[in-house]
Amino acid sequence: MRFLLLYPPSKFQPEDSAKPDGSLGLLYLAGALRSHGHDVEILDAHVGPPDTKLEDSFYRARKTDDGTVRVGMSLAEIAEAARDFDVVGLSNSYTPQASTAAEVVGRLKAVYPGKPVLVGGTNARHMAPWFLDAGADLVCLSEGENTVLAVAEHLRRGCRDFSGIPGVAFKRDGRVHTTPAGPVVQDLDRLPYPAWELAPLEKYSVIARPHGGGFNPEDKVRYASVMTSRGCPFNCSFCHISREGEGSHTGNLRQFRMKSLPRVLEEFDVLQSLNIEHVFLEDDSLFAKKARAVGIIDAIADRGLKLSDTNGVNIVHMCRPKAGRLVADEALFETLARAGFQELSLPFESGSQRIIDKYATGKLNLAKTDTVSLIHAARKFGITVGGNYILGWPDETLEEVKQTILLAKRHMDAGMYKANFLLAVPFPGTALFDMAIAGGHLSADFDPDKMIWLHPVMRNTAVAPDVLDFLNDVVWRLLNKPSRISNVMSMSSLEVASS
């Protein structure tokens, strides 16, 4: 069968940054399907087909009637691209992009009523009814490598009854049905290699806006994402993992599972055969097993690759004990520097211990952790440090907001390069979402387009949303250097639209 795996176009708030998707989910699905004889192509609708110009897709940003900026191919162009395929599979990992994904589903089903349209991804599995109402035939509720093969076999035999496939949602007689989750893959070495060669790597290199960090567009850096483990030992309320444990409809995706080092090295070999220079590690908690992580980073350095950034960094894993406190693990920072690591974002989250304990698994003890030592250690080895701080929790007081701002100022005074202030967002599928609905902080008919970190999403919070919005902007501008502010503003969607 012929599968088109699709990253739908995106909508951004005018002050947000436009980036292509390129997440690993579809690459793993493509690898699985090809290993079983299916023909697969990947289309990132942000950047268009290989034989098209970026000026006709990514740089053709347009303002929509609701004030957002749409980036990527038109619905008509996407429908035409899907014409010769038997099945279309869409990825939706991010809530603010749910509406464009649903629009694509609707157009595909209108043009090709009989063509199966499948949807999966972190957000999609927690908004399954949304996509089924838009016309999707099936939504994958868990990790998809085995699911997509089972679906492909059903469709190959002409079967549209998905009730025997574990971990999916579908509609029958106007009602949404879900099947129990199947076993979660334990041996990650058995997963297919991601089909990086099918991704538009050349176009990503030109745009130079990877998920983690950024590059100078003139350098034309070839980069790719890698995931060496799945799951996370923490259970933060604002993360989807907080509702993906044992007994959930997704299966226990939170369970920490790892690829062996030989398997990881094989993946690096594949990337180097594609002339990849920089890798971005997508693990939710890379340093949960520190010795293993050091081995992986050493392998990156030994192969002449460069480590551009890591996704799952937790403060406690960057430290070592000393005299009853936690201080920076300088040996780890030295290892990062040896692998070409240049910029690190640290999730300090809050200056209030109560907030950290309640919403962030108590993963940081402010009184016992020398957070400033992390900044000094990074600078010692030539690594630029940024800090992430979250404001606007439902019951967060103004005094607790002040504590977070003062912590960020202390870090900037210690030599940190940038302070990022984010507003707490109750994404579907998280524990915070359930709290927000139950506490009257979010309407059940919320607008997914507005689920972004830049502005308050919740209402009836202890600190009024308009006050939070004001503080978030003012403090960010006061603490960050003018050059940093200018750089962020240059990456906004409106700048893309004018290019």
URPECOR-V909492 format. One record per backbone hydrogen bond with DSSP energy under -0.5 kcal/mol. CO is the residue of the C=O (numbers start at 1). NH is the residue of the N-H. If there is no record, write none. Layout:
# URPECOR-V909492
CO NH
CO NH
This chain:
# URPECOR-V909492
1 3
1 39
2 86
2 87
3 5
3 41
4 6
4 89
5 43
6 8
6 91
7 45
10 71
12 69
13 16
14 494
16 493
23 27
24 28
25 29
26 30
27 31
27 195
28 32
29 33
30 34
31 35
32 36
33 36
33 38
34 37
39 3
41 5
43 7
43 45
44 47
44 48
45 73
49 52
53 56
54 57
54 59
57 60
57 72
62 70
64 67
68 64
69 12
70 62
71 10
74 78
75 79
76 80
77 81
78 82
80 83
82 85
86 116
87 4
88 118
89 6
90 120
91 8
92 123
92 124
94 97
95 98
97 101
98 102
99 103
100 104
101 105
102 106
103 107
104 108
105 109
106 110
107 111
108 112
112 115
114 116
116 88
117 137
117 138
118 90
119 140
120 92
121 125
123 126
123 127
124 127
127 130
127 131
128 132
129 133
130 134
131 135
131 136
132 135
138 119
139 169
144 148
145 149
146 150
147 151
148 152
149 153
150 154
151 155
152 156
153 157
154 159
155 158
160 162
162 165
164 166
165 168
167 141
168 179
169 139
170 177
172 175
175 172
177 170
180 167
186 188
187 190
188 191
194 196
195 198
196 199
199 201
200 204
201 205
202 206
203 207
204 208
204 209
208 215
211 213
215 217
216 219
216 220
217 220
221 223
222 277
222 278
224 280
226 282
228 259
230 257
236 239
237 432
239 242
239 431
240 243
241 244
244 253
244 254
245 248
248 251
251 253
252 255
254 232
257 230
258 188
260 264
261 265
262 266
263 267
264 268
265 269
266 270
267 271
268 272
269 273
270 274
271 274
271 276
272 275
277 306
278 224
279 281
279 308
279 309
280 226
280 282
281 311
283 286
283 312
285 288
286 289
288 290
289 293
290 294
291 295
292 296
293 297
294 298
295 299
296 300
297 301
298 302
299 303
300 305
301 304
306 279
306 308
309 281
311 313
312 286
312 287
314 317
314 318
315 318
316 319
318 329
320 327
322 325
325 322
325 327
326 370
327 320
328 330
329 332
329 333
330 334
331 335
332 336
333 337
334 338
335 339
336 339
336 341
337 340
339 307
342 384
344 346
344 386
346 348
346 388
348 350
349 390
351 353
352 356
353 357
354 358
355 359
355 360
356 360
356 362
359 237
359 238
360 363
364 366
365 368
365 369
368 326
368 370
369 371
370 373
370 374
371 374
371 375
372 376
373 377
374 378
375 379
376 380
377 381
378 381
378 383
379 382
382 384
384 344
385 417
385 418
386 346
387 420
388 348
388 349
389 422
391 424
393 396
394 462
397 401
398 402
399 403
400 404
401 405
402 406
403 407
404 408
405 409
406 410
407 411
408 412
409 413
410 414
411 416
412 415
418 387
419 421
420 389
420 422
422 391
424 457
425 427
427 430
430 434
431 435
432 436
433 437
434 438
435 439
436 441
436 442
437 440
441 459
443 446
446 448
447 450
448 451
450 452
452 455
453 423
462 464
464 467
464 468
465 469
466 470
467 471
468 472
469 473
470 474
471 475
472 476
473 477
474 478
475 479
476 480
481 484
481 485
482 486
483 487
484 488
485 489
486 490
487 491
488 491
489 492
491 18
492 496
493 497
494 498
495 499
496 499
